[in-house]
Amino acid sequence: MSDVKVVTAAMLVIGDEILSGRTKDKNIGFVADYLTGLGIDLKEVRIVADEEADIVEAVNSLRTRYTYIFTSGGIGPTHDDITADSVSVAFGVPCIQHPEAVAILEEHYASTNLELTKSRMRMTRTPQGADLIHNSVSKAPGFRIENVHVMAGVPKIMQAMMDSIAPTLESGTKMLSRTIDCPFGEGAISGPLGEIQDNHSDTLIGSYPRYESGKYSTQIVVRGRSADLVDAAAVAINNMLDGI
C-alpha cells in the first residue's frame, strides 16, 4: 500500500459558550464530514475556553502533530473574541489590522447603512503574515497562518469559509467503509472479532451495540483505504457470523 497518502487534521473549538452549554456546537460534525469527503482524517477535537493561555497551548500542540488545524470561534467584534490575539502569541508575531481585511470591511460597510465602528474593525485583526480566508456570508474574513486555519463560530459562516479553503487543501487517500449488520450482541462476537482485527491490521474494525425490541444486536463497521482489504475483512466477519 505504498501509494496510500494520509493527510491528518485536528479541530479546535474556542468559546466559553460551548463549554457552558449555552451554545450547542454544530461545527464539529460538519467539519468531520467535510474532511472525510476530501480524504483528510480528523484525528482530534479539542474545546477550549476564551483563555489566551489555553488557546496558545492547544494551537502549538496540535499544529506540530497534524497536517492541518481548523479552529472555530472567537474572531468577532467583541472584547472576548481573542482568537486572533492568541494565535499571534502562539506564532510569536504581532497581531495587526490586515490591510486587505480593512479594505473588505470598508467596502462592505460603505454599501450598508451600518457604521464601521472600532469594534467592527476588530474583525480585521490577524497575525502578521497571515493570509485571509474569504467569507461570502458576512464579509468579515478568517485567516490562515502556516497550517492553522482560523474561522468563525457561526455555522453558516464557518461552512462558507470551509468552501473557500477547500481548493487549497491537500487530499489524502479516502477512507472506505463497509457496514455489516450482526444479529448478535457484542459479547457473542468480541473474541473472534478481535482475532479478525489482528489478522486484518490494515483495516479498522469497530463494533457498535444496539438495543431494539428487547434484543441486543451489533453494527460492525470496517474501514480502510483499500477496497480489497476492506472486502477481505468483511468476508472474514461474515464467515465468522455464519459460524455462530
C-alpha beads as a LAMMPS data file, in Angstrom:
LAMMPS data file: protein, C-alpha beads

244 atoms
243 bonds

1 atom types
1 bond types

-500.0 500.0 xlo xhi
-500.0 500.0 ylo yhi
-500.0 500.0 zlo zhi

Masses

1 110.0

Atoms # bond

1 1 1 0.000 0.000 0.000
2 1 1 2.879 2.358 -0.769
3 1 1 0.570 4.567 -2.822
4 1 1 -1.597 5.408 0.189
5 1 1 -1.416 9.054 1.203
6 1 1 -2.510 10.047 4.698
7 1 1 -3.442 13.670 5.481
8 1 1 -4.462 14.453 9.059
9 1 1 -6.243 17.258 10.849
10 1 1 -7.395 18.451 14.245
11 1 1 -10.190 20.834 15.110
12 1 1 -10.033 23.395 17.896
13 1 1 -13.375 24.797 19.052
14 1 1 -12.977 28.034 21.009
15 1 1 -15.586 29.591 23.266
16 1 1 -16.907 29.761 26.820
17 1 1 -20.436 29.482 25.422
18 1 1 -19.735 25.980 24.101
19 1 1 -18.326 24.748 27.401
20 1 1 -21.183 26.266 29.413
21 1 1 -23.765 24.588 27.202
22 1 1 -25.340 27.900 26.227
23 1 1 -24.428 27.291 22.587
24 1 1 -24.671 23.798 21.095
25 1 1 -21.814 23.121 18.712
26 1 1 -22.851 22.395 15.126
27 1 1 -19.428 22.703 13.534
28 1 1 -17.609 19.540 14.631
29 1 1 -19.875 17.137 12.755
30 1 1 -19.867 19.333 9.663
31 1 1 -16.072 19.561 9.590
32 1 1 -15.715 15.807 10.179
33 1 1 -17.987 15.016 7.230
34 1 1 -16.377 17.680 5.049
35 1 1 -12.840 16.466 5.682
36 1 1 -13.801 12.830 5.185
37 1 1 -15.087 13.793 1.750
38 1 1 -11.704 15.353 0.979
39 1 1 -9.723 12.347 2.167
40 1 1 -8.459 14.134 5.294
41 1 1 -8.548 12.235 8.591
42 1 1 -9.889 14.267 11.516
43 1 1 -7.865 12.755 14.349
44 1 1 -8.594 15.017 17.309
45 1 1 -11.043 17.652 18.515
46 1 1 -10.440 19.976 21.451
47 1 1 -12.762 22.529 23.031
48 1 1 -11.150 25.355 24.996
49 1 1 -12.413 28.437 26.793
50 1 1 -11.754 32.040 25.777
51 1 1 -8.462 31.974 27.666
52 1 1 -5.298 33.050 25.859
53 1 1 -3.003 30.545 27.553
54 1 1 -5.328 27.642 26.747
55 1 1 -5.697 28.657 23.100
56 1 1 -1.945 29.157 22.683
57 1 1 -1.150 25.778 24.232
58 1 1 -3.716 23.975 22.091
59 1 1 -2.651 25.647 18.837
60 1 1 1.034 24.937 19.413
61 1 1 0.384 21.354 20.455
62 1 1 -1.910 20.480 17.568
63 1 1 -0.128 22.266 14.717
64 1 1 3.013 20.199 15.214
65 1 1 1.141 16.884 15.234
66 1 1 -1.229 17.161 12.271
67 1 1 -1.177 18.299 8.665
68 1 1 -3.900 20.894 9.253
69 1 1 -5.605 22.632 12.161
70 1 1 -9.085 24.137 11.844
71 1 1 -10.422 26.442 14.542
72 1 1 -13.901 27.868 15.038
73 1 1 -14.972 30.764 17.228
74 1 1 -13.539 33.922 18.719
75 1 1 -12.903 36.166 15.706
76 1 1 -15.873 38.519 16.149
77 1 1 -16.039 42.179 17.201
78 1 1 -16.422 41.882 20.983
79 1 1 -13.850 42.081 23.767
80 1 1 -13.948 38.342 24.436
81 1 1 -13.087 37.457 20.828
82 1 1 -9.401 36.826 21.458
83 1 1 -8.553 34.113 18.940
84 1 1 -6.571 36.399 16.623
85 1 1 -4.513 37.709 19.556
86 1 1 -3.936 34.211 20.917
87 1 1 -2.878 32.684 17.601
88 1 1 -0.471 35.612 17.144
89 1 1 1.076 34.774 20.516
90 1 1 1.286 31.098 19.538
91 1 1 3.309 32.012 16.449
92 1 1 5.299 34.751 18.157
93 1 1 4.220 37.512 15.759
94 1 1 2.329 40.804 16.212
95 1 1 -1.427 40.955 15.798
96 1 1 -2.143 43.596 13.142
97 1 1 -5.019 45.041 11.170
98 1 1 -4.701 43.172 7.882
99 1 1 -4.789 45.757 5.047
100 1 1 -6.880 43.549 2.759
101 1 1 -9.343 42.815 5.569
102 1 1 -9.671 46.557 6.258
103 1 1 -10.425 47.192 2.579
104 1 1 -13.030 44.411 2.515
105 1 1 -14.899 45.773 5.537
106 1 1 -14.656 49.384 4.370
107 1 1 -16.237 48.432 1.049
108 1 1 -18.860 46.265 2.717
109 1 1 -19.989 48.810 5.304
110 1 1 -19.958 51.615 2.763
111 1 1 -22.654 49.678 0.894
112 1 1 -24.853 49.392 4.003
113 1 1 -26.426 51.794 6.467
114 1 1 -24.164 50.494 9.215
115 1 1 -21.119 52.250 10.623
116 1 1 -17.697 50.615 10.516
117 1 1 -17.075 51.081 14.221
118 1 1 -13.931 50.460 16.219
119 1 1 -15.476 47.226 17.472
120 1 1 -16.195 46.009 13.951
121 1 1 -12.654 46.897 12.934
122 1 1 -11.500 44.247 15.417
123 1 1 -12.579 41.713 12.784
124 1 1 -9.704 42.863 10.539
125 1 1 -7.053 41.693 13.010
126 1 1 -4.788 38.772 12.087
127 1 1 -1.315 37.561 12.962
128 1 1 1.287 39.346 10.861
129 1 1 1.986 37.287 7.749
130 1 1 -1.390 35.551 7.694
131 1 1 -3.480 35.096 4.551
132 1 1 -7.210 35.763 4.579
133 1 1 -9.991 33.190 4.370
134 1 1 -12.797 34.859 2.471
135 1 1 -16.306 34.960 3.877
136 1 1 -19.131 35.114 1.343
137 1 1 -21.814 35.430 4.042
138 1 1 -20.926 38.430 6.217
139 1 1 -17.618 39.500 4.583
140 1 1 -15.530 39.598 7.799
141 1 1 -12.703 37.184 6.899
142 1 1 -10.993 34.403 8.728
143 1 1 -7.281 33.795 8.276
144 1 1 -4.659 31.150 7.697
145 1 1 -1.140 31.128 9.089
146 1 1 1.034 28.172 8.098
147 1 1 -1.168 25.083 8.656
148 1 1 -3.643 26.758 11.039
149 1 1 -6.996 27.872 9.604
150 1 1 -8.964 30.251 11.837
151 1 1 -12.676 30.507 11.119
152 1 1 -15.869 31.892 12.583
153 1 1 -18.042 30.062 15.081
154 1 1 -21.363 30.864 13.380
155 1 1 -22.103 27.662 11.429
156 1 1 -23.199 29.244 8.126
157 1 1 -20.134 31.479 8.076
158 1 1 -17.762 28.679 9.079
159 1 1 -19.203 26.459 6.343
160 1 1 -18.695 29.205 3.754
161 1 1 -15.101 29.557 4.914
162 1 1 -14.553 25.804 4.550
163 1 1 -15.776 26.058 0.958
164 1 1 -13.318 28.912 0.448
165 1 1 -10.270 26.984 1.652
166 1 1 -11.160 23.534 0.295
167 1 1 -9.323 24.055 -3.040
168 1 1 -6.106 24.858 -1.131
169 1 1 -6.137 21.678 0.956
170 1 1 -4.093 18.620 0.137
171 1 1 -6.232 15.499 -0.137
172 1 1 -5.255 12.052 1.017
173 1 1 -6.405 8.586 0.039
174 1 1 -10.054 8.430 1.027
175 1 1 -11.172 6.054 3.742
176 1 1 -13.642 3.424 2.548
177 1 1 -16.176 1.742 4.828
178 1 1 -18.384 -1.314 4.848
179 1 1 -21.222 -1.823 7.349
180 1 1 -22.287 -5.302 8.437
181 1 1 -25.433 -5.877 10.495
182 1 1 -24.816 -8.520 13.118
183 1 1 -27.820 -10.143 14.866
184 1 1 -25.786 -10.940 17.981
185 1 1 -24.711 -8.794 20.912
186 1 1 -21.089 -7.736 21.335
187 1 1 -20.477 -10.378 23.993
188 1 1 -21.023 -13.165 21.471
189 1 1 -18.577 -11.799 18.898
190 1 1 -15.921 -9.885 20.828
191 1 1 -13.340 -12.694 20.853
192 1 1 -13.456 -13.742 17.198
193 1 1 -13.900 -10.147 16.058
194 1 1 -10.705 -9.213 17.874
195 1 1 -8.878 -12.036 16.090
196 1 1 -10.160 -10.794 12.734
197 1 1 -8.857 -7.310 13.550
198 1 1 -5.455 -8.783 14.383
199 1 1 -5.414 -10.652 11.074
200 1 1 -6.552 -7.605 9.103
201 1 1 -4.406 -4.915 10.691
202 1 1 -4.553 -2.665 7.613
203 1 1 -8.229 -2.032 8.359
204 1 1 -10.081 -0.545 11.317
205 1 1 -12.964 -2.612 12.660
206 1 1 -15.473 -1.020 15.019
207 1 1 -18.480 -2.562 16.750
208 1 1 -21.490 -0.537 17.842
209 1 1 -24.126 -2.143 20.085
210 1 1 -27.829 -1.633 19.506
211 1 1 -30.866 -2.463 21.599
212 1 1 -34.190 -2.719 19.817
213 1 1 -37.434 -4.530 20.661
214 1 1 -35.874 -6.101 23.733
215 1 1 -32.943 -7.605 21.867
216 1 1 -29.280 -6.702 21.546
217 1 1 -27.545 -6.637 18.166
218 1 1 -24.372 -5.080 16.784
219 1 1 -23.430 -2.986 13.811
220 1 1 -19.917 -3.757 12.620
221 1 1 -18.074 -1.192 10.506
222 1 1 -14.899 -1.976 8.560
223 1 1 -12.835 0.979 7.401
224 1 1 -9.712 1.099 5.253
225 1 1 -8.037 2.764 2.298
226 1 1 -8.024 -0.302 0.048
227 1 1 -11.256 -1.805 -1.301
228 1 1 -9.607 -5.242 -1.480
229 1 1 -8.520 -5.119 2.157
230 1 1 -11.929 -3.894 3.339
231 1 1 -13.644 -6.622 1.325
232 1 1 -11.334 -9.289 2.746
233 1 1 -12.061 -8.240 6.322
234 1 1 -15.804 -8.126 5.581
235 1 1 -15.685 -11.669 4.176
236 1 1 -13.923 -12.859 7.327
237 1 1 -16.553 -11.207 9.521
238 1 1 -19.452 -12.690 7.545
239 1 1 -17.850 -16.144 7.719
240 1 1 -17.460 -15.702 11.469
241 1 1 -21.117 -14.729 11.849
242 1 1 -22.245 -17.694 9.754
243 1 1 -20.389 -19.989 12.129
244 1 1 -22.150 -18.750 15.282

Bonds

1 1 1 2
2 1 2 3
3 1 3 4
4 1 4 5
5 1 5 6
6 1 6 7
7 1 7 8
8 1 8 9
9 1 9 10
10 1 10 11
11 1 11 12
12 1 12 13
13 1 13 14
14 1 14 15
15 1 15 16
16 1 16 17
17 1 17 18
18 1 18 19
19 1 19 20
20 1 20 21
21 1 21 22
22 1 22 23
23 1 23 24
24 1 24 25
25 1 25 26
26 1 26 27
27 1 27 28
28 1 28 29
29 1 29 30
30 1 30 31
31 1 31 32
32 1 32 33
33 1 33 34
34 1 34 35
35 1 35 36
36 1 36 37
37 1 37 38
38 1 38 39
39 1 39 40
40 1 40 41
41 1 41 42
42 1 42 43
43 1 43 44
44 1 44 45
45 1 45 46
46 1 46 47
47 1 47 48
48 1 48 49
49 1 49 50
50 1 50 51
51 1 51 52
52 1 52 53
53 1 53 54
54 1 54 55
55 1 55 56
56 1 56 57
57 1 57 58
58 1 58 59
59 1 59 60
60 1 60 61
61 1 61 62
62 1 62 63
63 1 63 64
64 1 64 65
65 1 65 66
66 1 66 67
67 1 67 68
68 1 68 69
69 1 69 70
70 1 70 71
71 1 71 72
72 1 72 73
73 1 73 74
74 1 74 75
75 1 75 76
76 1 76 77
77 1 77 78
78 1 78 79
79 1 79 80
80 1 80 81
81 1 81 82
82 1 82 83
83 1 83 84
84 1 84 85
85 1 85 86
86 1 86 87
87 1 87 88
88 1 88 89
89 1 89 90
90 1 90 91
91 1 91 92
92 1 92 93
93 1 93 94
94 1 94 95
95 1 95 96
96 1 96 97
97 1 97 98
98 1 98 99
99 1 99 100
100 1 100 101
101 1 101 102
102 1 102 103
103 1 103 104
104 1 104 105
105 1 105 106
106 1 106 107
107 1 107 108
108 1 108 109
109 1 109 110
110 1 110 111
111 1 111 112
112 1 112 113
113 1 113 114
114 1 114 115
115 1 115 116
116 1 116 117
117 1 117 118
118 1 118 119
119 1 119 120
120 1 120 121
121 1 121 122
122 1 122 123
123 1 123 124
124 1 124 125
125 1 125 126
126 1 126 127
127 1 127 128
128 1 128 129
129 1 129 130
130 1 130 131
131 1 131 132
132 1 132 133
133 1 133 134
134 1 134 135
135 1 135 136
136 1 136 137
137 1 137 138
138 1 138 139
139 1 139 140
140 1 140 141
141 1 141 142
142 1 142 143
143 1 143 144
144 1 144 145
145 1 145 146
146 1 146 147
147 1 147 148
148 1 148 149
149 1 149 150
150 1 150 151
151 1 151 152
152 1 152 153
153 1 153 154
154 1 154 155
155 1 155 156
156 1 156 157
157 1 157 158
158 1 158 159
159 1 159 160
160 1 160 161
161 1 161 162
162 1 162 163
163 1 163 164
164 1 164 165
165 1 165 166
166 1 166 167
167 1 167 168
168 1 168 169
169 1 169 170
170 1 170 171
171 1 171 172
172 1 172 173
173 1 173 174
174 1 174 175
175 1 175 176
176 1 176 177
177 1 177 178
178 1 178 179
179 1 179 180
180 1 180 181
181 1 181 182
182 1 182 183
183 1 183 184
184 1 184 185
185 1 185 186
186 1 186 187
187 1 187 188
188 1 188 189
189 1 189 190
190 1 190 191
191 1 191 192
192 1 192 193
193 1 193 194
194 1 194 195
195 1 195 196
196 1 196 197
197 1 197 198
198 1 198 199
199 1 199 200
200 1 200 201
201 1 201 202
202 1 202 203
203 1 203 204
204 1 204 205
205 1 205 206
206 1 206 207
207 1 207 208
208 1 208 209
209 1 209 210
210 1 210 211
211 1 211 212
212 1 212 213
213 1 213 214
214 1 214 215
215 1 215 216
216 1 216 217
217 1 217 218
218 1 218 219
219 1 219 220
220 1 220 221
221 1 221 222
222 1 222 223
223 1 223 224
224 1 224 225
225 1 225 226
226 1 226 227
227 1 227 228
228 1 228 229
229 1 229 230
230 1 230 231
231 1 231 232
232 1 232 233
233 1 233 234
234 1 234 235
235 1 235 236
236 1 236 237
237 1 237 238
238 1 238 239
239 1 239 240
240 1 240 241
241 1 241 242
242 1 242 243
243 1 243 244
